[in-house]
């Protein structure tokens, strides 16, 4: 039961977001000190506001702009929350901008991020490099490549000379990810039926799963997953994933990269599969409710509802909800019966780090702008 006690305070805070008024204004040189949930990197205050909006419990934020001079924390986006839903303190501070989550505003879940960032490096997350004539061409390539979420281009006066005109394509997860998945009797979990899970395509994917088979080799990433079909979706969404192996006892998905060989061996309780590319992914896995499975954490709020089907419908109707967990009346603790926990994960492009760097240009894919 410790999982529910841990999230109760977060749920009580997050539930306030729906009753708050929509506040789009940005407060320049105003700090909301304290009450931090976490910090993430962001290239500008609008992107920081979108990150707060997509974070399950963020209600407001403070962003340290490029002109911040007190220390080297430029491009820091501090996500914040309080029980009242309001900042405890507002304080004047040069170099920062503060604002509020757009959750009550009916936000766009896939915003167009069209701005270019001169002398700003999106550090890390590279999966492919090539040379292009200018940053506009680099952005076009990123937009056309289904895996690319953002990029950094090295211009014609960069030092050292040998990497001038280099275009770095970068990846962040576009799929909603369940960060903790556990078996727990009396719970039912599943996904929203309204979330877009892949880029549309005219060609249906041809996928094949190999039950009781392990594809040998070490994994470059491991993720919690409720089903092998969801593991296949994760593998197909990642540019480095060649194939995967899913362990049903631990509910873990092992993403593997080896374009040179595929070695199979029999192993009970393991299902493996091969990534599918440039086709319409099968999303039927998202319509299957998982009995006895808990998607732990990432809670927006909970509602009292009659049945897991009602919970799934509530999640599908809420544009902020991506997945859910419902507590049946055969759960061990009756205090939690009928609770429908609505959940989400940040899926907009988000660089792992943002730095100042002369003679580079960074930006995002324009797929959501078309």
N, C-alpha and C positions, 0 to 999 in steps of 0.2 A: 504493500500500500504506500510505500514511501514516495513513489512517483507522483501520486495525486496530492499529497501534502506539500510537496515541493512546488507544484505549479499553482496551488490555490491562490497565493498572493498575486502571481502574474495574471491569472484569469480575472481576478477582481479588478485589477488595473485595466486590462485589455478591454473588458466589457464596457468601459467608459467611452471608448473611442466612438462607438456607434451613436451615443447620445450627445456627443460634442457637436458644436456648430462647425461648419466648413470654414477654415481659416487659411487662405492662400498667401497672405501677406508675408514678406520676408523682412526681418528686422536687422538692418545693417548696423554694425558696431554695437550690438547688444548680445550679451552672453546670458545663457541659462546655466549657471554654475551648478555642479553636482548632479545627483540622481542619474548617473550614467548607467546604461545597460552594457554597452560595449562601444568601441570605436572601430570604424572601417575607413578605408581610403576612398576619396572621391575627388574628381577633378574640378567640380564647381558646386555651388549651393543648390542648384536645381536637381542635380544628380543625387546629392545628399538627401534632399527632401523625398525623392522617389525611393531611396533606400529605406528611409524611415517609414514611408508609407507601406512598403512591402514587408518590413520586419513585423512579426506577429504582435509584439508588445510595445513597439516604439510609438510614443504620442507626440514628441517634439524633439528638437535637435539643436546643436550648435556646430557650425562649420568654421574651421580655421582656413582663411583664404590664402591665396598666393602672396598677399602683402602682409601677412602675419610676420612679425619680426622678433618676438620675445625669445623664441627658440626655434628649433628646426622642425616643428610639427606642422608645417604647411600641408594642406589637403587632408587634414584629419576631420572626419565626420563623426561627431559624438551623438549616438542614439540614446534617448532619455525617456524616462517614464516616472510618474508619481501616482499615488493612490487617488489624488484629487483630479488627475488628468491635466493639471496645470503646473507650470514651473513654480518651484518654491521661491525663487529669487530671479529678478531681472536686473542686470547690471551692465553699465556701459563698458565696452572694451573694444579698442581699436583692432582691426584685422579679423574680426569674426562676423558671421551673420547667423541669426537664429530663425527658426520657424517651426511649423507644426506639420504633423502627419496629414496627408490628404485622404486618409481612410474615409472620413465622413463626406467627402466631396464626390464620390463615385469616380475614382481615379482610373486612368487608362492602365491596364495591366501590362501593356507592351508599348511604352512611350517611345516616341521618335527622339533620338539623341543626335541632333544634326550638327552640333557645334564642333569646330576644330580647335585644338589646344596647342598653340605655338609654344615651343620651348618647355614642353611637358612630356615626361616619359611615363608610359604605362608599363611598369617594370614586372617582368615575369609572365607566366602563362603562355609562352610561345609554343606553337606546335608546327609552324611552317615559316620559312623565310624565302623571299625572292627579291629581285631587283625591279623597281618600277621607275618611270620617268619623273614622277612627282607624287605628292601626297594624295591628290585627287584620284590618281590611278590606283594607289594603294588602297584607298577607301572603296573604290569600285570593286577591286578584287575581293576585299573583305566582305562586301555586300553580296557578291555572287557566290562566295564559298559558304555553304550551309553551316559549317562548323565555326566560322569566325564571328566573334562577338565584339572585338575591338582590335586596335592596331597601333603601332608606332612606326613612323617613317623617318629615316635618317636623311637629312637633306644634302645639298651639293657642296656645303662648306664645312661639313662635320670633320672632326679629327678623331681617329685616323682615317686617311683617305680611302683605304681599301674597303670600308663598309659604307661609303656614301651611296645614296639611292637605295638603301636596303629597306625593305618593307617587312615588318614582323607581324604576322597574323597570330591572334591570341584567342584563347578559349576560356569561357566560364559556363557553368551549368545552366542550360535553358530549361531543364526539366525540374519540376518540383521534387525535392529529395526528402525522404523520411530519414531523419538523422538517427533515430533510435527505434528499432523494431524488436518487440519481445513477444513471446507466447504468454498469454494470460487468460485463463478461463473466464467466461462471462463478458468478454469484450468483443466487439466487432469493429473492424477498421476498413477503410476504403478511400477512394479518390472521388473528387468532384467529376461529374460527367460533362462539365462545361469548360474545363481547362483545355487550352490548346496544347497538345503534347508533342507535335512534330510539325515541320514545314509541309504544306500540302504538295502532293505530287500526283501526276496522272498515272504513274506506274505503281502497282501494289508490290510490296516487298514479298519475297519468297524466303521464308525463315524456316529453320529446322532446329529442333532441340534433341539432344542426345541424353536420354535418361540413364542413370547409373553409370555415367561416364565422366571422367575427369580429363580435361585438357591440361597436360602437365606444363610446368613452368611457373615462375614467380609472377605475382600480380603487381602492377604499378599503382593500383588503387583498390581499396576494399570498401564496400558500402553496405549498410543494412538494407535488406530487401525482403518484401513479403512473399514474392513469387519469382520463379525463374523467368517468367515473361517480362516482369519489370526489370530484372537484371539484363535481359536482352535489350530493352529500351535504353537503359543506361549505357551499355556498350555501344549501341548504334549511334548514340548522341555524342560520343567522345571521339575526337579525331585520331587518338593514339590506340584505340581498342581494336584488336584483331579478332579476339574471341573471349569467352568468359567461362567460368565455372561457378555454379551456385550450390551452396551447402544448405540443405533443408533443415538440418538439426540446429544450426546456429543462425539461420536466416541471413546469411552473408553472401554478397555478390563480389567475386574476384575478377577484376578487369585485367586482361593480359595483352601484352604487345609482343608479337613475333610474326613478322610478315614472311619469314623464310620457311617455317615448318609448323606442322600441326601434329602433335603426338598425343594419342588417346590411350587411356588405360581404364579398365573397369573399376568402378568404385561405387559401392552402395551409398545411396543418399545424396549423390552429387549429380546435378544436371548441367550440361554444358551446351554452348551454342556459338554460332558465328555471327559477327556483326553484319547488319544490312545497311546499305548505303544508297543515297540518292533515289529513294522510293518512298511510297506512302506507308508509314509504319502501322502495324496492327495495334490498335489501342484498346482491344477488348479486355486486356488485363486490368485496365482502369475501371471497368464496369463490374468487376467481381468483388463482392464483399468477403472479407477474410475473417472467418469465425475463430475466436480464441487468439486474436492478434491485437497487440497494442502498438499504435504509432505514438510513441512517447514524446512529449514536448511539442514545441512549435505552436502552442495554443494561442488563438486569438481570443476566444471566450468559450463559455459553454451555455447551452440551453437545455431545458427539460422537455423531452419529446417522448412520444410513444412509439418505440421501435426503431431498429437500425435503418429501415427503409426511409422513415421520416427524417432521420439524421442525414442520410445521403442526399435527400432532396433539399434539405436546408443548406447543406454545403454547396450543392450545385446551383442554388438560387443566389447565393452570396458571392459577389464578384471577388471578395477578398479571400475566400476559402478555396484551398486546393485539395485537402484531404481531411479525414475525420476519424474519430474513435467514439463509439457508442457503448455505454455501460448497460448491459441487460440486467433483468431482475433476478438472475441466478448468479450474479457476482457476489463474492464473499462478504462484502460490506454494503449493507442496504443504504447507507448514507449517500452513496454515489449512484444509486439506481436511476435510470432514465436520463442520465447526463449525456448530452451530445457535445463533444469537444470539437470545435471547428479550428482548423490548423492551416498554416501556410509556410512557405519558404521563399526567400528572395531569389527570383529567377531573371531579373533584368541584368544586362551586362555590368560586371563590377570588377575592375582591375584589382589584383591582390595588393598592389602598391602603386603610389603615384609620387613622382619626384620632379623637381625642376631639373632640366637638362638642356643646355643650349644646342640649337640647330637640329632639333627633332620636332616632329608634329605628331600628335596622337588624336585619335577619334574613335567613333563607334560605327558598327554596321548601320546602314541605312535601310535595312529590310523593313523595319517597322514604319518607315517614312513613306513607303510606296503605296 
